[in-house]
Amino acid sequence: MKQILLISLVVVLAVFAFNVAEGCDATCQFRKAIDDCQKQAHHSNVLQTSVQTTATFTSMDTSQLPGNSVFKECMKQKKKEFSSGK
């Protein structure tokens, strides 16, 4: 039992050391996730606005743009990845 705990501790420390060596802690990883999701959302919004007519676009709220849901889904996925330790 002690050996399993020791091996687990070594693995956790190795992962932590790798992340520190990469210069990216949890805050850094969270910022990268937000940046990635913002880029995906922006791309979706650009595609949507390029096909909207002026009349329908001016009546749209920003929450109706596809990037809003893309960002939310992306952040949900990133949260799952963080909680699973990937």
Secondary structure, 3 states (H helix, E strand, C coil): CHHHHHHHHHHHHHHHHHHHHCCCCHHHHHHHHHHHHHHHHHHHHHHHHHHCCHHHHHCCCHHHCHHHHHHHHHHHHHHHHHHHCC
